[in-house]
Amino acid sequence: MPKKKILLLTTGGTIASHKTEYGLAPALTAEEILDFLPSMSSICHLEARNLFSIDSTNMTSAHWMQIAGAIEESFSGYDGFVILHGTDTMAYTAAALSYLIQNSPKPIVLTGSQRPLEMEISDARMNLRDSIVYALDEASVGVSVVFGGKVIAGTRAKKVKTMSYNAFASINYPELAVMRDEHLVRYIEQKPFCEPLAFYHELNSRVFLLKLTPGMSPLILKDIFSQYDGIIVESFGVGGIPDSLIHEFVRLMKEYGTGKAVVMTTQVTYEGSNIGVYEVGKRVQEQFPLLEAYDMNLEAVFTKLMWILGQKPAGFEEVRNLFYKTINYDFFMSIFSKCPSYTF
């Protein structure tokens, strides 16, 4: 059988960094990265392309569009794609690509490293090898993160450690697979897509994340509601609005009505939100048409809202239907999705 063709897209990050007098900075080109992978030529045709070279702290929605555009442009010519990315915002990019490129029959894999590729002791070579092996597997589809021996759905990844090699975890959903001595072991059976491959070309970046803190002043709310189209309220525990904010929050919700998409989520990493449990949440839930994140990752909530608003929805019901539609494993408890949620 002919060897598969994999396209390696470089964006910078630690994996491509070089040590300078000012600290690590992205420097390696795509061609130089290929030089570290001579053994891959025996199992696939590997090509590389430089998209940009930045620290992932500087990643923006414009960069996400550039990555998605490069994949769309090259989609017919390759069997899979591996994106080299900095770890700090990799989970956001993976989530964003999950919405910009939906139902992909070809794997789109993000990886990186905690130490530069050119260092003698580094996790970079292992992550690169694992990502390519996963991208070559016949059952691999959609957007995922491959890091530290784990394969994680693009909407479920979160960086949970700043320096350790096992930096990423799959939040509120099992890992899709793991790598064991270069062998792929799958935990989740890939279900057929209900819809065809779709590329999207618009994101609305006017989404604000409001992280509640004890005793927060309500004065900040007016500016947030006036300047942003989508607002994510990251509350405590299972969710709610504290007494110090509730009156101004109610006033602004009445003023703007359904003109703003407001999502309630939780600051707690695991097990999700349920704002109807306590009075501080239920009183808001019963008064206004809010969305609730439930078991979704914050990174997925943030980028999904950008994608939804970028489609210029006609009203709240359309926003609601899109938000509760399961895409790339993002919403496990979806009762609104036409496609069944994935089970395990």
PyMOL commands that set and color helices and strands:
alter all, ss='L'
color gray80, all
select helices_A, chain A and resi 14-16+30-34+38-42+56-58+61-77+90-100+124-136+219-227+243-259+279-285+298-310+316-323
alter helices_A, ss='H'
color red, helices_A
select strands_A, chain A and resi 5-12+17-20+23-26+45-54+80-84+101-102+107-111+142-147+150-153+157-159+168-170+177-180+183-186+198-199+207-211+230-235+261-266+291-292
alter strands_A, ss='S'
color yellow, strands_A
deselect
rebuild
show_as cartoon
